[in-house]
Amino acid sequence: MPDVADFLRAPVAALMFVLANRAGLGANDLANPATASVLASTAFDELNPWSGSDDRPAARRARALELVKPLRPFVDTVINDSRNAWWSAPGSRSRQLHLTDDDRVDPMRVGTPTGPVTGWEIYAQKPEHRVETSTELPVAPGETVISGAHAGLAYGPGDWFPDYPVKQTRLRVSDDARVYEINRPEDWHGLVMRYGDPDSYRGASEQLLDAAGVDHGLAPTWSAVAADWDGVHLTLAGMLTSIYVPVGAAGTTTTLWAWEFERTLWLKPVFTAATLMPLADLPQGCSLKFPTRRRVSL
């Protein structure tokens, strides 16, 4: 589990705790997995450069880091609460959820990346053709936010605006599947350093740099990652502590910015079973009413 310093230096984590404090939420509230996931997605949305705010994203990130400083005891209590150990735990292999609005998509048929990494894949920090899942949360019956993906769709921006309802499938992952875990920004940097090709990097995206002051840096060559790993898992702790946090080592700086919620990116066909679940109709069905999509004042 990342320590207090990891959360206090990370803009998304900082804003999550600021939002919770403003709403009068305490440690018991954040021990609810759905609440924690919704707060994380909302914080991501608030800092996302494409969310429609006229504010400068870099200034909003800096302001969040200032506002969280007096909340250190609160942060300490929450991240050291044993009920939140799942924040940095490997995803359950029997409860991975795949969401899609395309009936032609079969999660049991994962295409393994091939060839060199493309410019888009460096910018987006993921393969162009992929299957992603999010871990099913232990929530109360009837709760509609049952994974980080559900929270992201309902309370975050992302690049996917599906036609509802979406098809959701619970997948079982082979016990032999090899999954790389990202719990801290250094874990992403380590993946890049091991599997990235420096010659593939042509510099920062001017649009992202101008809009948010973010240089995403080099990305892994996904075909090389697939030779050693079947999946890459970004934990909730990893999402909170890594997004917009640059790491520089060995002459290379990386900044994870494009993974909006807890998820596993699958590079190989490792699923052993698939079970269809009731369709998800998130925009009309979310039972958690805090926070809203309205921009908050920092």
C-alpha positions in Angstrom: 0.0 0.0 0.0 1.4 3.5 -0.8 2.0 5.6 2.2 0.6 9.0 3.3 3.2 10.9 1.4 2.2 9.1 -1.9 -1.4 10.3 -1.5 -0.5 13.8 -0.4 1.8 14.4 -3.5 -0.9 13.1 -5.9 -3.5 15.6 -7.3 -6.3 13.1 -7.8 -5.9 11.6 -4.4 -5.6 15.0 -2.8 -8.8 16.2 -4.4 -10.7 13.1 -3.5 -10.0 13.7 0.2 -10.8 17.4 -0.2 -14.2 16.6 -1.8 -14.9 14.0 0.9 -14.1 16.5 3.7 -16.3 19.2 2.1 -19.2 16.8 1.9 -18.8 15.9 5.6 -17.7 12.3 4.8 -15.5 10.5 7.3 -13.4 7.4 7.3 -16.5 5.1 7.7 -18.0 6.6 4.5 -14.8 6.1 2.5 -14.7 2.4 3.7 -17.7 1.9 1.4 -16.1 0.7 -1.9 -18.8 2.4 -4.0 -18.3 5.7 -2.3 -14.6 5.6 -2.6 -14.8 4.7 -6.3 -17.3 7.5 -7.0 -15.1 10.0 -5.2 -12.0 8.8 -7.1 -13.8 9.2 -10.5 -15.2 12.6 -9.6 -11.7 13.8 -8.6 -10.3 12.5 -11.9 -13.1 14.3 -13.7 -12.4 17.6 -12.0 -8.7 17.5 -13.0 -9.2 16.1 -16.5 -8.1 18.7 -19.1 -10.9 17.6 -21.4 -13.7 18.1 -18.9 -14.8 21.5 -20.1 -13.4 23.7 -17.4 -12.0 27.1 -18.3 -9.5 26.8 -15.4 -6.0 25.8 -16.0 -5.7 22.1 -15.1 -2.1 22.6 -13.7 -3.4 25.4 -11.4 -6.3 23.1 -10.2 -3.8 20.3 -9.5 -1.6 22.7 -7.5 -4.6 24.0 -5.6 -5.7 20.5 -4.7 -2.3 19.7 -3.3 -2.4 22.8 -1.1 -6.0 22.2 0.2 -5.2 18.6 1.3 -2.3 19.6 3.5 -4.5 20.3 6.6 -6.2 17.0 6.0 -3.2 14.8 6.6 -4.7 13.1 9.7 -7.8 12.3 7.8 -5.8 10.8 4.9 -3.7 8.8 7.4 -6.8 7.4 9.0 -8.4 6.3 5.8 -5.4 4.7 4.0 -4.4 2.8 7.2 -8.0 1.5 7.7 -7.9 -2.3 7.2 -11.2 -2.1 5.4 -9.5 -0.3 2.6 -6.8 -2.9 2.0 -8.5 -3.7 -1.3 -7.3 -0.3 -2.7 -3.9 -1.9 -3.4 -4.9 -5.5 -3.7 -4.7 -7.6 -6.9 -8.0 -7.8 -8.7 -10.2 -10.8 -7.9 -9.7 -13.4 -10.5 -13.3 -14.7 -10.2 -15.0 -11.3 -10.4 -13.7 -9.3 -13.3 -16.4 -7.2 -15.1 -16.3 -6.3 -18.8 -18.7 -3.6 -20.1 -19.5 -3.0 -23.7 -22.2 -1.5 -25.9 -21.2 -3.5 -28.9 -22.7 -7.0 -29.2 -19.9 -8.0 -31.6 -17.3 -7.7 -28.8 -16.3 -11.0 -27.3 -14.1 -10.6 -24.2 -13.1 -14.3 -24.4 -11.2 -13.4 -27.6 -8.4 -11.1 -26.6 -6.1 -10.0 -29.4 -2.4 -10.0 -28.4 -0.6 -6.8 -29.4 1.9 -7.1 -32.2 4.5 -4.9 -33.7 6.0 -1.6 -32.5 4.1 0.9 -30.4 2.2 3.6 -32.3 2.0 7.3 -31.7 -1.6 7.0 -30.5 -0.7 4.1 -28.1 2.1 6.3 -26.6 -0.3 9.2 -26.1 -3.2 7.1 -24.8 -0.9 4.8 -22.8 -2.7 1.6 -23.9 -3.0 -0.6 -26.9 -5.4 0.4 -29.6 -7.1 -3.0 -29.6 -7.6 -4.3 -26.1 -10.0 -5.8 -23.6 -10.3 -4.1 -20.2 -12.1 -5.2 -17.0 -12.7 -3.7 -13.6 -13.0 -5.6 -10.4 -16.5 -6.2 -9.0 -16.9 -4.4 -5.7 -18.3 -5.9 -2.5 -21.3 -3.6 -2.3 -24.8 -3.8 -0.9 -27.6 -5.5 -3.0 -29.1 -3.0 -5.5 -26.1 -0.7 -5.7 -25.5 0.4 -9.2 -21.8 1.3 -8.8 -20.4 -2.2 -8.6 -17.0 -1.5 -10.1 -14.6 1.3 -10.9 -15.8 1.1 -14.5 -19.3 1.8 -13.4 -18.2 4.8 -11.2 -16.1 6.1 -14.1 -19.0 5.9 -16.6 -21.4 7.6 -14.2 -19.2 10.2 -12.5 -16.1 10.6 -14.7 -15.3 11.8 -18.2 -13.4 9.1 -20.1 -13.4 8.7 -23.8 -16.3 6.2 -24.0 -19.9 7.5 -24.3 -21.8 4.3 -24.7 -25.3 3.6 -25.9 -27.2 2.4 -22.8 -27.9 -0.1 -21.5 -24.5 -1.7 -21.8 -23.7 -5.4 -21.8 -21.8 -6.6 -18.8 -20.1 -9.9 -18.3 -18.5 -11.4 -15.2 -15.2 -13.1 -16.2 -13.1 -15.7 -14.5 -9.3 -15.3 -15.0 -7.0 -18.3 -15.1 -5.0 -18.9 -12.0 -1.9 -19.0 -14.1 -2.4 -15.5 -15.6 0.6 -13.2 -15.0 -0.6 -9.7 -14.0 1.7 -6.7 -13.5 0.5 -4.5 -10.7 0.6 -0.7 -10.7 0.2 0.6 -7.1 2.4 3.7 -7.4 3.7 6.0 -10.2 7.1 4.3 -9.9 5.4 1.0 -11.0 4.2 2.6 -14.3 7.7 4.1 -14.8 9.2 0.7 -14.2 7.0 -0.9 -16.9 8.0 1.8 -19.3 11.7 1.5 -18.6 11.6 -2.2 -19.1 9.5 -2.4 -22.2 9.6 1.0 -23.8 11.5 1.8 -27.0 13.2 5.3 -26.6 13.4 5.6 -30.4 9.5 5.5 -30.6 9.0 8.6 -28.5 8.7 11.8 -30.6 8.0 14.2 -27.8 5.0 15.4 -25.8 1.5 15.8 -27.3 1.4 19.5 -27.9 -2.4 19.5 -27.3 -2.0 17.8 -23.9 1.0 19.9 -23.0 -0.8 23.1 -23.9 -4.1 22.2 -22.2 -2.8 20.6 -19.0 1.0 21.0 -18.8 1.4 17.3 -19.0 4.1 15.4 -20.9 3.0 11.8 -20.9 6.5 10.6 -21.9 7.4 7.2 -23.3 5.0 4.3 -23.1 5.6 0.5 -23.1 5.8 -1.4 -26.4 2.7 -3.5 -25.7 3.8 -6.5 -27.8 6.9 -6.6 -25.6 4.9 -6.4 -22.4 2.7 -9.3 -23.7 5.7 -11.5 -23.9 6.1 -11.5 -20.1 2.6 -10.5 -18.8 -1.0 -11.4 -19.6 -2.4 -8.3 -18.0 -1.6 -4.9 -16.4 -3.7 -4.0 -13.4 -4.0 -0.4 -12.1 -5.3 -0.6 -8.6 -7.5 2.1 -7.0 -4.4 3.1 -4.9 -2.4 3.2 -8.1 -4.9 5.3 -9.9 -5.1 7.8 -7.0 -1.4 8.1 -6.4 -0.1 7.9 -10.0 -2.3 10.1 -12.3 -0.5 13.4 -13.1 2.5 12.4 -11.0 5.7 12.5 -13.0 8.6 10.1 -12.3 12.0 10.7 -13.7 14.8 8.2 -13.6 17.6 7.0 -15.9 17.1 10.1 -18.1 13.4 9.2 -18.8 10.3 10.9 -17.3 6.9 9.4 -17.4 3.5 10.6 -16.3 0.5 8.3 -16.2 -2.6 10.3 -17.1 -5.0 8.3 -19.2 -6.3 5.5 -17.0 -9.5 6.8 -15.4 -10.3 4.1 -12.8 -9.3 0.7 -11.3 -8.9 -1.6 -14.3 -6.9 -4.5 -15.8 -5.7 -4.2 -19.4 -5.6 -7.8 -20.8 -3.0 -8.7 -23.4 -3.7 -12.4 -23.7 -6.8 -14.7 -23.8 -6.7 -15.8 -20.2 -10.4 -16.0 -19.3 -11.8 -19.4 -18.4 -15.5 -18.6 -17.9 -18.0 -15.8 -18.8 -21.3 -15.1 -17.2 -23.7 -12.5 -18.5 -25.2 -10.1 -15.9 -28.2 -7.8 -15.9 -27.7 -4.9 -18.2 -26.2 -1.7 -16.8 -28.2 1.5 -17.2 -25.9 3.9 -15.2 -27.1 7.4 -16.1 -30.6 6.7 -14.9 -29.7 4.2 -12.2 -26.9 5.6 -10.0 -28.0 5.6 -6.4 -25.0 7.6 -5.1 -25.9 11.3 -5.5 -22.6 12.7 -4.2 -20.6 14.1 -5.9 -22.3 15.6 -9.0 -20.8 16.4 -12.4 -20.9 20.1 -11.6 -17.5 21.7 -11.4 -16.3 22.4 -7.8 -14.6 25.6 -6.8 -10.9 25.3 -5.8 
